[in-house]
Amino acid sequence: MTARTSAILPGNSRRGRGAGLKDEVYRQMFRLEESRPGAEMSLALGLLRAWLAAGRALESGEEREWLKKISPICLEMIEKALQKGNAAHRCVQ
């Protein structure tokens, strides 16, 4: 509900939305580092939202450069977490 409220407030710029998406990606990276359940999917979705927003924005050069740097890191984190999770799951069975 907060996202909708901020979307209709005056002065909400694309730059502000981009910063919010960066915050979301960093927050999900932190959650994944803490091994929180579902953090892999949340990080993947946050990253996808950031790419989609950068694709729609007219002035997305800075956001795209940030995404080009952060995406490989996020993907590596997701892959490692999934491998770790799968290994733990196999041990339990």
KOLZA-340695 format. One record per residue: x, y, z of N, C-alpha, C, O, CB in turn; residue in one letter; residue number from 0. Coordinates in nm, 3 decimals. Glycine has a CB too. Example, Ala and Ser with C-alpha at 12.3 -4.5 7.8 and 13.67 -1.06 7.14 Angstrom:
% KOLZA-340695
+---------+---------+---------+---------+---------+---------+---------+---------+---------+---------+---------+---------+---------+---------+---------+--------+-----+
|    n_xx |    n_yy |    n_zz |   ca_xx |   ca_yy |   ca_zz |    c_xx |    c_yy |    c_zz |    o_xx |    o_yy |    o_zz |   cb_xx |   cb_yy |   cb_zz | residu | num |
+---------+---------+---------+---------+---------+---------+---------+---------+---------+---------+---------+---------+---------+---------+---------+--------+-----+
|   1.319 |  -0.569 |   0.780 |   1.230 |  -0.450 |   0.780 |   1.320 |  -0.330 |   0.780 |   1.424 |  -0.332 |   0.846 |   1.131 |  -0.447 |   0.905 |      A |   0 |
|   1.285 |  -0.225 |   0.708 |   1.367 |  -0.106 |   0.714 |   1.290 |   0.003 |   0.787 |   1.341 |   0.114 |   0.804 |   1.408 |  -0.060 |   0.572 |      S |   1 |
+---------+---------+---------+---------+---------+---------+---------+---------+---------+---------+---------+---------+---------+---------+---------+--------+-----+
***
This chain:
% KOLZA-340695
+---------+---------+---------+---------+---------+---------+---------+---------+---------+---------+---------+---------+---------+---------+---------+--------+-----+
|    n_xx |    n_yy |    n_zz |   ca_xx |   ca_yy |   ca_zz |    c_xx |    c_yy |    c_zz |    o_xx |    o_yy |    o_zz |   cb_xx |   cb_yy |   cb_zz | residu | num |
+---------+---------+---------+---------+---------+---------+---------+---------+---------+---------+---------+---------+---------+---------+---------+--------+-----+
|   0.082 |  -0.118 |   0.000 |   0.000 |   0.000 |   0.000 |   0.087 |   0.126 |   0.000 |   0.048 |   0.228 |  -0.057 |  -0.093 |  -0.001 |   0.119 |      M |   0 |
|   0.201 |   0.120 |   0.061 |   0.291 |   0.234 |   0.063 |   0.337 |   0.270 |  -0.077 |   0.349 |   0.387 |  -0.111 |   0.412 |   0.204 |   0.152 |      T |   1 |
|   0.363 |   0.166 |  -0.160 |   0.409 |   0.192 |  -0.296 |   0.305 |   0.270 |  -0.375 |   0.340 |   0.362 |  -0.450 |   0.443 |   0.061 |  -0.368 |      A |   2 |
|   0.179 |   0.235 |  -0.359 |   0.074 |   0.308 |  -0.430 |   0.064 |   0.452 |  -0.382 |   0.049 |   0.543 |  -0.463 |  -0.061 |   0.238 |  -0.412 |      R |   3 |
|   0.073 |   0.472 |  -0.255 |   0.066 |   0.606 |  -0.200 |   0.179 |   0.692 |  -0.253 |   0.156 |   0.806 |  -0.293 |   0.070 |   0.602 |  -0.047 |      T |   4 |
|   0.301 |   0.637 |  -0.254 |   0.414 |   0.715 |  -0.302 |   0.406 |   0.739 |  -0.453 |   0.462 |   0.836 |  -0.503 |   0.545 |   0.644 |  -0.268 |      S |   5 |
|   0.337 |   0.652 |  -0.524 |   0.326 |   0.667 |  -0.668 |   0.237 |   0.785 |  -0.706 |   0.252 |   0.841 |  -0.814 |   0.272 |   0.539 |  -0.730 |      A |   6 |
|   0.145 |   0.822 |  -0.618 |   0.054 |   0.931 |  -0.653 |   0.093 |   1.063 |  -0.589 |   0.030 |   1.165 |  -0.618 |  -0.086 |   0.894 |  -0.614 |      I |   7 |
|   0.192 |   1.063 |  -0.505 |   0.235 |   1.187 |  -0.442 |   0.306 |   1.275 |  -0.544 |   0.380 |   1.224 |  -0.628 |   0.325 |   1.159 |  -0.323 |      L |   8 |
|   0.286 |   1.406 |  -0.536 |   0.358 |   1.495 |  -0.628 |   0.507 |   1.490 |  -0.602 |   0.552 |   1.469 |  -0.489 |   0.307 |   1.639 |  -0.615 |      P |   9 |
|   0.583 |   1.509 |  -0.709 |   0.727 |   1.511 |  -0.694 |   0.791 |   1.373 |  -0.702 |   0.913 |   1.360 |  -0.687 |   0.763 |   1.574 |  -0.565 |      G |  10 |
|   0.711 |   1.269 |  -0.726 |   0.766 |   1.134 |  -0.739 |   0.831 |   1.124 |  -0.877 |   0.762 |   1.122 |  -0.978 |   0.654 |   1.024 |  -0.720 |      N |  11 |
|   0.963 |   1.117 |  -0.880 |   1.034 |   1.115 |  -1.007 |   1.081 |   0.976 |  -1.041 |   1.080 |   0.885 |  -0.957 |   1.152 |   1.210 |  -1.002 |      S |  12 |
|   1.123 |   0.960 |  -1.164 |   1.180 |   0.831 |  -1.206 |   1.307 |   0.802 |  -1.129 |   1.337 |   0.687 |  -1.096 |   1.208 |   0.831 |  -1.357 |      R |  13 |
|   1.382 |   0.907 |  -1.101 |   1.506 |   0.891 |  -1.026 |   1.475 |   0.837 |  -0.886 |   1.547 |   0.752 |  -0.835 |   1.582 |   1.025 |  -1.017 |      R |  14 |
|   1.367 |   0.888 |  -0.826 |   1.325 |   0.840 |  -0.694 |   1.281 |   0.696 |  -0.700 |   1.309 |   0.618 |  -0.608 |   1.213 |   0.926 |  -0.640 |      G |  15 |
|   1.213 |   0.659 |  -0.806 |   1.170 |   0.520 |  -0.822 |   1.290 |   0.430 |  -0.843 |   1.295 |   0.319 |  -0.790 |   1.071 |   0.506 |  -0.940 |      R |  16 |
|   1.386 |   0.478 |  -0.920 |   1.509 |   0.400 |  -0.941 |   1.583 |   0.375 |  -0.811 |   1.637 |   0.267 |  -0.788 |   1.600 |   0.470 |  -1.040 |      G |  17 |
|   1.587 |   0.477 |  -0.726 |   1.652 |   0.461 |  -0.596 |   1.577 |   0.360 |  -0.511 |   1.638 |   0.281 |  -0.439 |   1.661 |   0.596 |  -0.522 |      A |  18 |
|   1.445 |   0.361 |  -0.521 |   1.365 |   0.264 |  -0.447 |   1.390 |   0.122 |  -0.494 |   1.395 |   0.029 |  -0.414 |   1.217 |   0.296 |  -0.459 |      G |  19 |
|   1.407 |   0.106 |  -0.625 |   1.435 |  -0.027 |  -0.679 |   1.575 |  -0.073 |  -0.638 |   1.596 |  -0.192 |  -0.611 |   1.422 |  -0.026 |  -0.831 |      L |  20 |
|   1.670 |   0.019 |  -0.635 |   1.805 |  -0.016 |  -0.587 |   1.797 |  -0.062 |  -0.442 |   1.857 |  -0.163 |  -0.404 |   1.902 |   0.105 |  -0.600 |      K |  21 |
|   1.722 |   0.013 |  -0.362 |   1.706 |  -0.025 |  -0.221 |   1.647 |  -0.164 |  -0.209 |   1.689 |  -0.243 |  -0.124 |   1.617 |   0.076 |  -0.148 |      D |  22 |
|   1.547 |  -0.193 |  -0.294 |   1.484 |  -0.326 |  -0.290 |   1.585 |  -0.435 |  -0.322 |   1.589 |  -0.538 |  -0.253 |   1.366 |  -0.332 |  -0.388 |      E |  23 |
|   1.665 |  -0.415 |  -0.425 |   1.764 |  -0.515 |  -0.464 |   1.865 |  -0.535 |  -0.351 |   1.896 |  -0.648 |  -0.315 |   1.836 |  -0.473 |  -0.595 |      V |  24 |
|   1.917 |  -0.426 |  -0.295 |   2.014 |  -0.437 |  -0.186 |   1.953 |  -0.504 |  -0.063 |   2.019 |  -0.583 |   0.004 |   2.068 |  -0.299 |  -0.149 |      Y |  25 |
|   1.827 |  -0.472 |  -0.034 |   1.760 |  -0.533 |   0.081 |   1.748 |  -0.684 |   0.061 |   1.771 |  -0.761 |   0.155 |   1.619 |  -0.471 |   0.101 |      R |  26 |
|   1.713 |  -0.726 |  -0.060 |   1.698 |  -0.869 |  -0.088 |   1.833 |  -0.939 |  -0.089 |   1.843 |  -1.056 |  -0.051 |   1.626 |  -0.890 |  -0.222 |      Q |  27 |
|   1.938 |  -0.869 |  -0.131 |   2.072 |  -0.928 |  -0.125 |   2.109 |  -0.955 |   0.021 |   2.165 |  -1.059 |   0.054 |   2.177 |  -0.834 |  -0.192 |      M |  28 |
|   2.077 |  -0.859 |   0.106 |   2.106 |  -0.876 |   0.249 |   2.026 |  -0.993 |   0.307 |   2.079 |  -1.072 |   0.384 |   2.073 |  -0.746 |   0.326 |      F |  29 |
|   1.898 |  -1.004 |   0.270 |   1.815 |  -1.114 |   0.318 |   1.872 |  -1.249 |   0.273 |   1.869 |  -1.347 |   0.347 |   1.670 |  -1.098 |   0.268 |      R |  30 |
|   1.923 |  -1.253 |   0.150 |   1.981 |  -1.377 |   0.098 |   2.109 |  -1.412 |   0.174 |   2.135 |  -1.528 |   0.203 |   2.010 |  -1.363 |  -0.053 |      L |  31 |
|   2.188 |  -1.311 |   0.206 |   2.309 |  -1.334 |   0.286 |   2.275 |  -1.391 |   0.423 |   2.352 |  -1.468 |   0.480 |   2.388 |  -1.203 |   0.302 |      E |  32 |
|   2.160 |  -1.354 |   0.476 |   2.115 |  -1.405 |   0.605 |   2.046 |  -1.541 |   0.593 |   1.999 |  -1.595 |   0.693 |   2.021 |  -1.305 |   0.670 |      E |  33 |
|   2.040 |  -1.594 |   0.474 |   1.976 |  -1.725 |   0.446 |   1.829 |  -1.728 |   0.485 |   1.780 |  -1.827 |   0.539 |   2.051 |  -1.836 |   0.519 |      S |  34 |
|   1.760 |  -1.620 |   0.459 |   1.618 |  -1.616 |   0.489 |   1.540 |  -1.693 |   0.383 |   1.575 |  -1.688 |   0.265 |   1.568 |  -1.471 |   0.499 |      R |  35 |
|   1.435 |  -1.764 |   0.423 |   1.356 |  -1.842 |   0.328 |   1.294 |  -1.753 |   0.220 |   1.240 |  -1.647 |   0.249 |   1.247 |  -1.919 |   0.402 |      P |  36 |
|   1.303 |  -1.799 |   0.097 |   1.243 |  -1.727 |  -0.016 |   1.322 |  -1.608 |  -0.065 |   1.277 |  -1.537 |  -0.155 |   1.108 |  -1.682 |   0.021 |      G |  37 |
|   1.438 |  -1.583 |  -0.007 |   1.516 |  -1.466 |  -0.045 |   1.567 |  -1.475 |  -0.189 |   1.583 |  -1.373 |  -0.255 |   1.634 |  -1.448 |   0.051 |      A |  38 |
|   1.592 |  -1.596 |  -0.238 |   1.639 |  -1.612 |  -0.377 |   1.537 |  -1.557 |  -0.474 |   1.571 |  -1.481 |  -0.565 |   1.668 |  -1.761 |  -0.408 |      E |  39 |
|   1.411 |  -1.596 |  -0.454 |   1.305 |  -1.552 |  -0.544 |   1.281 |  -1.402 |  -0.530 |   1.259 |  -1.333 |  -0.630 |   1.175 |  -1.628 |  -0.515 |      M |  40 |
|   1.287 |  -1.352 |  -0.409 |   1.266 |  -1.209 |  -0.386 |   1.375 |  -1.126 |  -0.454 |   1.347 |  -1.021 |  -0.512 |   1.263 |  -1.179 |  -0.236 |      S |  41 |
|   1.499 |  -1.173 |  -0.447 |   1.609 |  -1.102 |  -0.512 |   1.591 |  -1.107 |  -0.664 |   1.611 |  -1.006 |  -0.732 |   1.745 |  -1.163 |  -0.471 |      L |  42 |
|   1.555 |  -1.222 |  -0.716 |   1.535 |  -1.234 |  -0.861 |   1.423 |  -1.141 |  -0.908 |   1.437 |  -1.076 |  -1.011 |   1.501 |  -1.380 |  -0.899 |      A |  43 |
|   1.315 |  -1.134 |  -0.833 |   1.204 |  -1.045 |  -0.870 |   1.243 |  -0.898 |  -0.859 |   1.207 |  -0.818 |  -0.945 |   1.083 |  -1.073 |  -0.781 |      L |  44 |
|   1.317 |  -0.863 |  -0.755 |   1.363 |  -0.725 |  -0.741 |   1.454 |  -0.684 |  -0.855 |   1.444 |  -0.572 |  -0.906 |   1.435 |  -0.706 |  -0.609 |      G |  45 |
|   1.542 |  -0.774 |  -0.894 |   1.632 |  -0.748 |  -1.004 |   1.555 |  -0.733 |  -1.135 |   1.585 |  -0.645 |  -1.216 |   1.736 |  -0.859 |  -1.016 |      L |  46 |
|   1.457 |  -0.819 |  -1.156 |   1.374 |  -0.811 |  -1.276 |   1.297 |  -0.680 |  -1.280 |   1.288 |  -0.616 |  -1.385 |   1.278 |  -0.930 |  -1.283 |      L |  47 |
|   1.240 |  -0.639 |  -1.168 |   1.168 |  -0.511 |  -1.162 |   1.261 |  -0.395 |  -1.196 |   1.221 |  -0.302 |  -1.267 |   1.107 |  -0.489 |  -1.021 |      R |  48 |
|   1.382 |  -0.400 |  -1.147 |   1.479 |  -0.293 |  -1.175 |   1.512 |  -0.288 |  -1.325 |   1.521 |  -0.179 |  -1.382 |   1.609 |  -0.314 |  -1.092 |      A |  49 |
|   1.531 |  -0.404 |  -1.387 |   1.559 |  -0.407 |  -1.532 |   1.442 |  -0.356 |  -1.612 |   1.459 |  -0.281 |  -1.709 |   1.594 |  -0.549 |  -1.576 |      W |  50 |
|   1.322 |  -0.395 |  -1.573 |   1.203 |  -0.347 |  -1.645 |   1.187 |  -0.196 |  -1.632 |   1.154 |  -0.129 |  -1.729 |   1.078 |  -0.418 |  -1.592 |      L |  51 |
|   1.210 |  -0.144 |  -1.514 |   1.200 |   0.000 |  -1.492 |   1.307 |   0.074 |  -1.573 |   1.279 |   0.180 |  -1.629 |   1.213 |   0.034 |  -1.342 |      A |  52 |
|   1.426 |   0.019 |  -1.579 |   1.535 |   0.082 |  -1.655 |   1.502 |   0.081 |  -1.804 |   1.538 |   0.173 |  -1.876 |   1.669 |   0.010 |  -1.628 |      A |  53 |
|   1.435 |  -0.024 |  -1.849 |   1.396 |  -0.032 |  -1.990 |   1.290 |   0.069 |  -2.028 |   1.284 |   0.115 |  -2.142 |   1.348 |  -0.170 |  -2.022 |      G |  54 |
|   1.204 |   0.104 |  -1.932 |   1.097 |   0.200 |  -1.959 |   1.143 |   0.344 |  -1.946 |   1.087 |   0.434 |  -2.009 |   0.980 |   0.175 |  -1.866 |      R |  55 |
|   1.243 |   0.366 |  -1.864 |   1.288 |   0.503 |  -1.837 |   1.363 |   0.560 |  -1.956 |   1.438 |   0.490 |  -2.024 |   1.377 |   0.505 |  -1.711 |      A |  56 |
|   1.341 |   0.687 |  -1.981 |   1.412 |   0.753 |  -2.091 |   1.556 |   0.784 |  -2.053 |   1.647 |   0.774 |  -2.136 |   1.340 |   0.882 |  -2.130 |      L |  57 |
|   1.577 |   0.821 |  -1.928 |   1.711 |   0.857 |  -1.881 |   1.765 |   0.746 |  -1.793 |   1.785 |   0.766 |  -1.673 |   1.709 |   0.992 |  -1.804 |      E |  58 |
|   1.790 |   0.630 |  -1.851 |   1.824 |   0.514 |  -1.769 |   1.971 |   0.474 |  -1.778 |   2.007 |   0.364 |  -1.738 |   1.739 |   0.397 |  -1.810 |      S |  59 |
|   2.056 |   0.561 |  -1.829 |   2.197 |   0.526 |  -1.845 |   2.264 |   0.487 |  -1.714 |   2.335 |   0.387 |  -1.708 |   2.270 |   0.640 |  -1.907 |      G |  60 |
|   2.242 |   0.567 |  -1.610 |   2.303 |   0.540 |  -1.480 |   2.247 |   0.412 |  -1.420 |   2.321 |   0.330 |  -1.366 |   2.280 |   0.659 |  -1.385 |      E |  61 |
|   2.116 |   0.395 |  -1.429 |   2.053 |   0.274 |  -1.375 |   2.101 |   0.149 |  -1.450 |   2.127 |   0.046 |  -1.388 |   1.900 |   0.285 |  -1.384 |      E |  62 |
|   2.111 |   0.160 |  -1.580 |   2.159 |   0.045 |  -1.659 |   2.301 |   0.007 |  -1.623 |   2.333 |  -0.111 |  -1.612 |   2.150 |   0.076 |  -1.809 |      R |  63 |
|   2.387 |   0.106 |  -1.604 |   2.525 |   0.078 |  -1.565 |   2.530 |   0.008 |  -1.430 |   2.606 |  -0.086 |  -1.411 |   2.608 |   0.208 |  -1.562 |      E |  64 |
|   2.449 |   0.056 |  -1.336 |   2.442 |  -0.008 |  -1.204 |   2.392 |  -0.152 |  -1.219 |   2.446 |  -0.243 |  -1.156 |   2.349 |   0.073 |  -1.109 |      W |  65 |
|   2.290 |  -0.172 |  -1.300 |   2.235 |  -0.307 |  -1.320 |   2.337 |  -0.400 |  -1.385 |   2.344 |  -0.518 |  -1.351 |   2.109 |  -0.300 |  -1.406 |      L |  66 |
|   2.414 |  -0.348 |  -1.479 |   2.517 |  -0.430 |  -1.544 |   2.623 |  -0.475 |  -1.444 |   2.680 |  -0.584 |  -1.458 |   2.584 |  -0.351 |  -1.658 |      K |  67 |
|   2.648 |  -0.394 |  -1.342 |   2.747 |  -0.430 |  -1.240 |   2.689 |  -0.523 |  -1.135 |   2.755 |  -0.618 |  -1.092 |   2.801 |  -0.304 |  -1.173 |      K |  68 |
|   2.565 |  -0.498 |  -1.094 |   2.508 |  -0.571 |  -0.981 |   2.446 |  -0.705 |  -1.023 |   2.442 |  -0.798 |  -0.943 |   2.404 |  -0.486 |  -0.912 |      I |  69 |
|   2.399 |  -0.715 |  -1.145 |   2.330 |  -0.837 |  -1.190 |   2.415 |  -0.962 |  -1.179 |   2.367 |  -1.063 |  -1.126 |   2.286 |  -0.820 |  -1.332 |      S |  70 |
|   2.540 |  -0.962 |  -1.228 |   2.621 |  -1.083 |  -1.214 |   2.642 |  -1.124 |  -1.068 |   2.646 |  -1.243 |  -1.036 |   2.755 |  -1.064 |  -1.280 |      P |  71 |
|   2.656 |  -1.025 |  -0.981 |   2.673 |  -1.054 |  -0.838 |   2.547 |  -1.120 |  -0.783 |   2.554 |  -1.220 |  -0.712 |   2.706 |  -0.926 |  -0.759 |      I |  72 |
|   2.432 |  -1.062 |  -0.817 |   2.304 |  -1.117 |  -0.770 |   2.282 |  -1.259 |  -0.822 |   2.240 |  -1.348 |  -0.748 |   2.188 |  -1.027 |  -0.813 |      C |  73 |
|   2.310 |  -1.279 |  -0.950 |   2.290 |  -1.412 |  -1.008 |   2.379 |  -1.515 |  -0.942 |   2.336 |  -1.628 |  -0.916 |   2.316 |  -1.409 |  -1.157 |      L |  74 |
|   2.502 |  -1.478 |  -0.914 |   2.594 |  -1.569 |  -0.845 |   2.543 |  -1.602 |  -0.705 |   2.548 |  -1.717 |  -0.661 |   2.736 |  -1.508 |  -0.837 |      E |  75 |
|   2.493 |  -1.500 |  -0.636 |   2.437 |  -1.522 |  -0.502 |   2.318 |  -1.617 |  -0.507 |   2.307 |  -1.707 |  -0.424 |   2.395 |  -1.389 |  -0.438 |      M |  76 |
|   2.231 |  -1.597 |  -0.604 |   2.112 |  -1.681 |  -0.618 |   2.152 |  -1.825 |  -0.648 |   2.100 |  -1.919 |  -0.587 |   2.020 |  -1.627 |  -0.728 |      I |  77 |
|   2.244 |  -1.842 |  -0.743 |   2.288 |  -1.977 |  -0.779 |   2.351 |  -2.049 |  -0.661 |   2.322 |  -2.166 |  -0.638 |   2.387 |  -1.970 |  -0.894 |      E |  78 |
|   2.436 |  -1.981 |  -0.587 |   2.501 |  -2.043 |  -0.471 |   2.398 |  -2.081 |  -0.364 |   2.406 |  -2.188 |  -0.304 |   2.606 |  -1.949 |  -0.410 |      K |  79 |
|   2.301 |  -1.993 |  -0.342 |   2.198 |  -2.022 |  -0.242 |   2.113 |  -2.141 |  -0.284 |   2.077 |  -2.224 |  -0.201 |   2.108 |  -1.898 |  -0.219 |      A |  80 |
|   2.082 |  -2.148 |  -0.413 |   2.002 |  -2.261 |  -0.461 |   2.080 |  -2.391 |  -0.452 |   2.024 |  -2.494 |  -0.414 |   1.957 |  -2.237 |  -0.606 |      L |  81 |
|   2.208 |  -2.387 |  -0.486 |   2.291 |  -2.507 |  -0.474 |   2.303 |  -2.550 |  -0.329 |   2.294 |  -2.669 |  -0.298 |   2.431 |  -2.482 |  -0.533 |      Q |  82 |
|   2.323 |  -2.456 |  -0.242 |   2.334 |  -2.484 |  -0.099 |   2.202 |  -2.541 |  -0.048 |   2.201 |  -2.637 |   0.029 |   2.372 |  -2.356 |  -0.021 |      K |  83 |
|   2.092 |  -2.483 |  -0.089 |   1.960 |  -2.530 |  -0.048 |   1.930 |  -2.669 |  -0.100 |   1.874 |  -2.752 |  -0.028 |   1.853 |  -2.435 |  -0.096 |      G |  84 |
|   1.968 |  -2.697 |  -0.224 |   1.945 |  -2.829 |  -0.281 |   2.029 |  -2.934 |  -0.210 |   1.982 |  -3.045 |  -0.186 |   1.977 |  -2.829 |  -0.430 |      N |  85 |
|   2.153 |  -2.900 |  -0.175 |   2.240 |  -2.993 |  -0.105 |   2.183 |  -3.024 |   0.033 |   2.184 |  -3.139 |   0.077 |   2.383 |  -2.937 |  -0.093 |      A |  86 |
|   2.135 |  -2.921 |   0.100 |   2.077 |  -2.941 |   0.234 |   1.950 |  -3.025 |   0.224 |   1.924 |  -3.109 |   0.310 |   2.045 |  -2.805 |   0.302 |      A |  87 |
|   1.873 |  -3.002 |   0.119 |   1.748 |  -3.076 |   0.101 |   1.777 |  -3.225 |   0.075 |   1.706 |  -3.311 |   0.127 |   1.665 |  -3.017 |  -0.016 |      H |  88 |
|   1.881 |  -3.254 |  -0.003 |   1.916 |  -3.394 |  -0.032 |   1.962 |  -3.465 |   0.097 |   1.933 |  -3.583 |   0.116 |   2.028 |  -3.400 |  -0.139 |      R |  89 |
|   2.032 |  -3.393 |   0.183 |   2.082 |  -3.455 |   0.307 |   1.968 |  -3.490 |   0.400 |   1.976 |  -3.590 |   0.472 |   2.180 |  -3.360 |   0.379 |      C |  90 |
|   1.863 |  -3.412 |   0.400 |   1.750 |  -3.434 |   0.490 |   1.672 |  -3.558 |   0.449 |   1.625 |  -3.632 |   0.535 |   1.659 |  -3.311 |   0.492 |      V |  91 |
|   1.657 |  -3.580 |   0.321 |   1.577 |  -3.693 |   0.272 |   1.648 |  -3.818 |   0.300 |   1.598 |  -3.925 |   0.267 |   1.547 |  -3.682 |   0.125 |      Q |  92 |
+---------+---------+---------+---------+---------+---------+---------+---------+---------+---------+---------+---------+---------+---------+---------+--------+-----+
***
